[in-house]
Amino acid sequence: MSSAKCIMVQGTMSGAGKSLLCAALCRIFAQDGYKTAPFKSQNMALNSFVTRDGLEMGRAQVVQAQAAGVEPDVRMNPILLKPSSDIGSQVIVNGEVRGNMPAKEYFRHKRALIPDILQAYNSLAEEFDIIVIEGAGSPAEINLKADDIVNMGLAKLVDAPVLLAGDIDRGGVFAQLYGTVELLEPEERARIQGLVINKFRGDVEILRPGLSMLEEKTHLPVVGVVPYLKVDIEDEDSLSDRLQQKNAVKPLDVAILRLPHISNFTDFMPLEQHPLLGVRYVQTTRELGAPDLVILPGTKNTVDDLLWLRQSGLEAAVQKLAAGGTPVLGVCGGYQMLGKTLDDSTGTESGHPQTLRGLGLLPTRTVFTNEKRRTQSTATTAAPFAGAELTGYEIHTGRTSIQEQGAPFCTLADGTPEGCVQGNVFGTYLHGLFDSGELTERLAELLCRRKGIAMESAVPITMQAYREQQFDLLADGVRQALDMSAVYAAMGLTGPKEERT
């Protein structure tokens, strides 16, 4: 049996803040001298990442690995579900696509994945001192508990102590925590070592009577009241506050189309840090208005989202803006949509054979196949962003070819041209294209020239440096709020391995 210690964070519901608490614990344990890895047996998300060895995993565990200062590894998220419709998902096991499954079929099948989960966990546990495990949703979903592989079912398999977190910001936190504990079996309840109240704004003293009553009723200690921390760290996709951003209050207005199956919108986080770029997400032509830049992001379902774009009137609005000279950028699925033709004659993308016209803003043709390209890349951009160095990754089905006069967007390290540029319209498959900070600066310069405003000279902060700063802020806030000696005791440890410098 492996020697790693572990702690599991479960929540009373989705959005209770489990991912961020896990990221904070990963950072804290790393600061305290422990080699730490995150783990989530099953993640459902459209924000995914390609590891160095070309395998696909959920971004939440990538962020937690970055917080721990370790290389993201697909073993940290052995099962990734990418919703492709309201009732089905693409199932990715150990970084490889197993196929699309309706929810009912997946629920019948998922217990068969336990060996994959345990193999991933046990091999991590041989290499790390501490594993921080994240649950999913709530452990008290009584209709799903029988075959659970991600909450108490997993805690039992790996013998994990549990912290249960509730979100006070949405109200009803005492009922959330008490109700969740009451719905658990006695042996499940025995795994909980402490309750955590998350996202608190205000004076903790006002909470004290409620905390005492909660401890009395549950017979469990409250090990922390974590404040609503103002940190900027990537969040899970469907519940992200950043997708609600409607108003840009900076000199340059960047409108990102909020597609129904939007994925990897974390690509655009670096734009939000720029002093001149105001980023907002739009779903209607009225919200779109007349921005300085339009971005079509990635999507899990290019064909369906292209049809939505057409029906909503946004396609015509984007075409009109592009004709008037407004720059338009498409990333991954957004790049595919900007072309002339999307050929899904095998039905691999949309479920039935069809060929669609794209927005016709780039001279490209995309043919969908079953094969998924997954790779990390470095590249150098071409005009008008000439010379910006990029590091990114590709995750897509479909091959795109340039038909006529289009120039490449960038050149990969091996000399291969990638993406397409025609006039003021740009397309690329590269996710993470703004992380180095160089392309962000070139883009801001281009938009400033078009608008006739002065470019502020500032040293761009790389996304990596910005993330490190935010992880430290997060860890400091959580360290102050949590009883860390109780957390260490729950894992059978006495405390930090080494003094912080």
C-alpha positions, 0 to 999 in steps of 0.5 A: 500500500502507498505511503502518501497521506491524503485529505479530501474536500467534499462540498454540499453542492456544486460551486461550494468552492471545493476546487479553490480550497483544494488549490489552496491546500495544494499550495499550503502543503507545498509551502510547508515542504510536502511534495503534493498532488491533486486528485479528482477521480471524475470531473465534468467540465468543458475546460480541458488541457493537454499534458506534455505527453499529449493526454487530456485532463480537466483544467481544475486539476491542472490549476491545482497542480500549478498551485502545488508547483508540480507538472500536470499529470493525467493521473490526477484526473483519470476520468473527464466527462465533457458534456456534448448534449443535455443528456450525454458526454464524451468520456475520456479515461486516462487522457484518451477518448473512450467514446460518447455515452448517454448519462444512463449508459455511463451510470451503468458503466462507471463502476467498471472504471474503479480499477483505472481510478485506483491505478492512477491514485496508487501510482501517484501515492507512490511518488507524492507525500500528500494527495489533495482529493476533490469531490464532485457535486454533493456526497448526499445525492441519495439517488447516485450514492450506490455507485459513487466513485467520486465522493464517499465511495472514493473516500472509502476506496482510498481511506481518505479523511474528509472536510465538508465545505458549504457556501455561505454566500448563497445563503442556507449554509447551516441547512446545507451542512447539517442536511448533508451530514444527516443524509450520510450513512454512519460510516460515511459521517465518521470520515468527516473530520471537520466542516468548513464554511466558505465564501464568508463576508462580514464579522465572524463573531455574528456567526459564533452562535450558529457555529456552536449549534451546528457543532452540537447537532452534527457532533463535528467541529467547524475547522474554518470560516474562509472569507470571500477571497478576492483572488483571480484563479481559473474556475470550473466552466459552467458556474464561472462568474467571469461569464456573467461579465457584460460591461467593459470599462476599459478603453478597448472593448473585447467581446467574446461570444458566449457560445452554448457549448463554450470551452476553454474560455480560460484562454482569455484570462490574460486579456482581463489583466491588461490595463487597456482591455475590457473583456465581456461575454455576450449572447445577443446582438444587442449585447454585442454592440460595436466592440473593438475586437470580437472573439469566437472561443472554443466549443465542444460542439462546433456545428450546433454552436454555428447554427445557434450563431446563425439563428441568434443573428450574431453571425450576420452581426459579426460578418458586418463588423468584420466587413467594417474592419473590426478585428475578429479572432477565432480559437479552435472551434471558433476558428473552424466557424470562421471558414467557408465550409465545415464538412461533417459528412461522417457525422462525427461532430454533430451525430448525423452527416452534414456539410455547412457553410461557415461565416466565410471570413477565412478561406478555410475548409474543415473536415471532421474526423474521429481522430482527436489532435492533442499536443503541446506547441510552441509557435511564433506569430506572423503579421500583424502580430509578427514575432510574438512567442507563444506556448499553447496546446491543441485539442480538437477533432477536424483538420482545417486547410487553407484554400486560397490567399490566406496566410498562416497565423503562426509557425510552429517550432517544427516549421509547420504553418498553423492557423490562418489570417486574412485581413482583419480576421485571424484563426488558430487552434492554439489554446493558451495563446495569450499566456506568455503575455507577448501576443496580448501586448501585440494585440493591444498595440493593434487595437490602439492604432486602430482606435487612435489611442496611446499605448501605455508602456507596461511590462507585461506580466506573464500568466505564470507569474500572475498565477503564482501571485494569486496562488500565494494570496489564496494560500495566505487567506485560507491558511489564516482561516483554517485550523491547519493543525486540525487538518494535519492531524486529520491526515496523521501528520504533526504539521509542516515538514519544514519551516517556511522561508 
